[in-house]
Amino acid sequence: MAESSPMAGLLAGKKGLIVGVANKNSIAWACAKALHAAGMELAFTYQGEIMRDRCARTVSELGDVPLFEMDVTNDGQIQALHDALHQRWGGKLDFLLHSVAYAPSTAMNNAFIQTQRADFSIAMDISAYSLVALTRQFMPMLAGGGSVVTMTYYGSQKAVPGYNVMGVAKAALEACTRYLAVDAGEHGVRINAVSAGAVNTLAARGVAHFRDLMKITAERSPLKRVIEPEEVANATLFLASDLSTGITGETMYVDAGFNITAG
């Protein structure tokens, strides 16, 4: 007889929205599996028909789960998603995972000083402002104990080679987390960020020198290794649960301790 997960039932009866599953290697998917195993009922979003098929294949492992089209730059689609979930779940949402980031390849591949205004705006809109837009829209459904978690990276704090404009966007995302936590707190909603170490995801492969970054992380981190997506998922599960009711506005590092070491 297989042993049940020690977290089984921890999130029973809770409902969560996952924004950002790209494929089976994405951090958002690892988080979704952990939340589902703990009993949370989930809904997922996708952007465009190409991503719909990819997302549908990935989440099919969880059974018949709802999928909704939603572009984070489209306020109308955010509103439509809210209305659909409000009707489906009776106006209650317990958890929102924001795992969305993007910058045009020109902004990622060129030196940061070469970043063009349009590329900068796109990166900030999708990677940082989208958290504000989603949190504002879903605040009434989250009120009274809901939790929001977003995904960030150490490049927000230090200039990581190749991370470029995304590092600036992640710094803005972390600032948004703090300011949103102040506004959301009076409604009983917590908002935190998880700063994941180097993980081999589709998004990470778009960062120049990523293989070097993985090697450096393994060499310099106190645990002498890179992290696994499941470790980020466990931290996210904690922040989604009632075990973390006193924590908000924080950035939790899950990077094998890399952030504490000297450069």
C-alpha positions in Angstrom: 0.0 0.0 0.0 1.5 3.3 -1.1 2.1 5.9 1.6 0.1 9.1 1.3 1.8 12.5 1.1 2.4 14.1 4.5 0.7 17.2 3.1 -2.4 15.3 1.9 -5.5 17.2 3.0 -3.6 20.3 4.1 -5.4 22.4 1.4 -8.6 20.4 1.2 -11.6 22.5 0.2 -9.4 25.4 -1.0 -9.5 26.7 -4.6 -6.5 28.1 -6.5 -5.8 29.8 -9.8 -2.5 28.9 -11.5 -1.2 31.5 -14.0 2.0 30.5 -15.9 2.1 26.8 -16.7 4.1 26.4 -19.9 5.0 22.7 -19.9 6.0 19.9 -17.5 9.3 21.6 -16.8 7.8 24.8 -15.6 8.0 25.9 -11.9 4.3 26.7 -12.0 3.5 23.0 -12.9 5.6 21.7 -10.1 3.7 24.1 -7.8 0.3 23.0 -9.2 1.1 19.3 -8.6 2.1 20.0 -5.0 -1.1 22.0 -4.4 -3.2 19.4 -6.0 -1.7 16.6 -3.9 -2.5 18.6 -0.8 -6.1 18.8 -1.8 -6.5 22.1 -3.6 -9.0 22.4 -6.5 -7.2 24.2 -9.3 -8.0 26.2 -12.5 -5.4 27.2 -15.1 -4.9 29.9 -17.6 -3.2 29.9 -21.0 -2.4 32.5 -23.6 -3.4 31.8 -27.2 -4.2 28.6 -29.0 -0.7 27.3 -29.3 -0.2 27.5 -25.5 -3.7 26.1 -24.9 -2.8 22.7 -26.4 0.5 22.6 -24.6 -1.1 23.6 -21.3 -3.9 21.2 -21.7 -1.6 18.2 -22.3 0.4 19.2 -19.2 -2.5 19.6 -16.8 -4.4 16.6 -18.1 -2.4 14.6 -15.5 -4.7 16.1 -12.8 -7.9 15.0 -14.5 -10.6 17.3 -15.8 -9.5 20.7 -14.7 -10.8 24.0 -16.1 -8.7 26.0 -18.5 -9.3 29.7 -19.3 -7.7 31.9 -22.0 -6.1 34.9 -20.4 -3.5 37.4 -21.7 -2.1 39.3 -18.7 -1.9 42.5 -20.8 -5.6 42.3 -21.7 -7.8 43.8 -18.9 -10.9 42.5 -20.7 -9.6 38.9 -20.5 -8.6 39.3 -16.9 -12.2 40.5 -16.1 -13.7 37.6 -18.1 -11.5 35.2 -16.1 -12.7 36.7 -12.9 -16.3 36.5 -13.9 -16.0 32.8 -14.9 -14.3 31.8 -11.7 -16.7 33.8 -9.6 -19.6 31.9 -11.2 -17.8 28.5 -10.9 -16.6 28.9 -7.3 -19.3 31.0 -5.8 -17.2 34.1 -5.5 -14.4 32.5 -3.4 -10.7 32.1 -4.3 -8.1 31.0 -1.8 -4.9 31.1 -3.8 -3.4 32.8 -6.8 -0.1 31.8 -8.3 1.5 34.4 -10.6 4.4 32.8 -12.5 4.6 35.0 -15.6 7.6 36.8 -17.0 8.7 37.9 -20.5 11.1 40.2 -22.2 11.8 40.4 -26.0 14.8 38.4 -27.1 16.6 41.6 -28.2 16.4 42.9 -24.6 17.7 39.7 -23.2 20.5 39.1 -25.7 22.0 42.6 -25.9 23.8 44.5 -23.2 21.3 46.1 -20.7 22.4 49.6 -21.8 21.0 48.8 -25.3 17.5 48.1 -23.9 14.9 49.9 -26.1 12.0 51.8 -24.5 9.4 49.5 -26.1 11.1 46.3 -24.9 11.5 47.8 -21.4 7.8 48.6 -21.3 6.8 45.1 -22.4 9.0 43.4 -19.8 7.6 45.6 -17.0 4.0 45.2 -18.1 4.1 41.4 -18.4 6.5 40.6 -15.6 5.6 43.1 -12.9 2.4 45.0 -13.6 0.5 41.8 -14.3 0.7 41.0 -10.6 -0.9 44.3 -9.8 -3.7 43.8 -12.3 -4.5 40.3 -11.3 -4.4 41.0 -7.5 -6.7 44.0 -7.9 -9.2 42.1 -10.0 -9.3 39.1 -7.7 -9.1 40.9 -4.4 -12.8 40.6 -3.5 -12.6 36.8 -4.1 -9.4 36.5 -2.1 -10.6 38.6 0.8 -10.7 37.0 4.3 -7.7 34.7 4.2 -6.5 34.4 0.6 -2.9 34.1 -0.5 -1.0 35.3 -3.6 2.4 34.0 -4.5 4.6 35.3 -7.3 7.9 34.0 -8.7 11.1 36.0 -8.7 14.9 35.5 -9.0 18.1 36.8 -7.4 18.8 38.8 -10.5 16.5 41.4 -8.9 19.1 42.1 -6.3 22.4 41.7 -8.1 23.5 42.2 -11.7 23.5 38.7 -13.1 25.2 38.4 -16.5 22.6 37.9 -19.2 19.6 38.6 -17.0 19.5 42.2 -18.2 16.1 43.9 -18.3 14.4 40.9 -16.6 16.4 41.6 -13.5 15.0 45.1 -13.4 11.5 43.8 -14.0 11.9 41.3 -11.1 13.1 44.1 -8.9 9.9 45.9 -9.7 7.9 42.7 -9.1 9.3 42.4 -5.6 8.5 46.0 -4.9 5.0 45.4 -6.1 4.7 42.5 -3.8 5.5 44.7 -0.8 3.2 47.6 -1.8 0.4 45.2 -2.7 0.8 43.4 0.7 0.1 46.7 2.4 -3.1 47.4 0.5 -4.2 43.7 0.6 -3.5 43.3 4.3 -6.6 45.2 5.4 -8.7 42.7 3.4 -7.0 39.7 5.1 -5.0 38.8 1.9 -1.3 37.9 2.0 1.1 38.4 -0.9 4.6 36.9 -1.0 7.3 36.2 -3.5 9.4 33.0 -3.9 12.9 33.6 -5.3 13.8 30.4 -6.9 17.4 29.5 -7.7 18.6 28.4 -11.1 16.1 25.8 -12.5 16.3 24.3 -15.9 13.0 25.7 -17.3 11.9 26.9 -20.7 12.1 30.5 -19.5 15.5 30.0 -18.0 17.0 28.7 -21.2 16.3 32.2 -22.7 18.9 33.7 -20.4 22.4 33.9 -21.8 25.1 32.0 -19.9 22.4 29.9 -18.2 24.6 26.7 -18.2 27.4 28.7 -16.5 24.9 30.1 -14.0 23.8 26.5 -13.0 27.5 25.5 -12.6 28.3 28.6 -10.5 25.2 28.0 -8.3 26.2 24.4 -7.6 29.7 25.5 -6.7 28.9 28.5 -4.5 25.7 27.6 -2.7 26.1 26.4 0.9 24.3 23.1 -0.1 26.6 22.7 -3.1 23.9 21.9 -5.6 21.1 23.5 -7.6 17.5 23.2 -6.5 14.7 21.1 -7.8 11.4 22.5 -8.9 9.7 20.4 -6.2 11.5 22.4 -3.6 10.1 25.7 -5.0 6.7 24.0 -5.0 7.0 23.0 -1.3 7.7 26.6 -0.4 4.7 27.8 -2.4 2.5 25.2 -0.8 3.6 26.5 2.6 2.7 30.1 1.6 -0.6 28.9 0.2 -1.5 27.2 3.4 -2.7 28.4 6.8 0.8 27.5 8.1 2.0 30.9 6.9 -0.9 33.2 8.0 1.6 35.6 9.7 3.8 36.1 6.6 3.2 38.8 4.0 5.2 41.1 1.8 8.2 38.8 1.9 10.6 37.3 -0.6 11.4 33.8 0.4 14.6 32.4 -1.1 14.6 28.8 -2.3 18.1 28.6 -3.8 20.2 26.3 -1.7 21.5 29.3 0.1 23.1 30.9 -2.9 21.9 34.4 -2.1 23.8 34.5 1.2 27.2 33.9 -0.3 29.7 36.6 -1.4 29.9 37.2 -5.2 
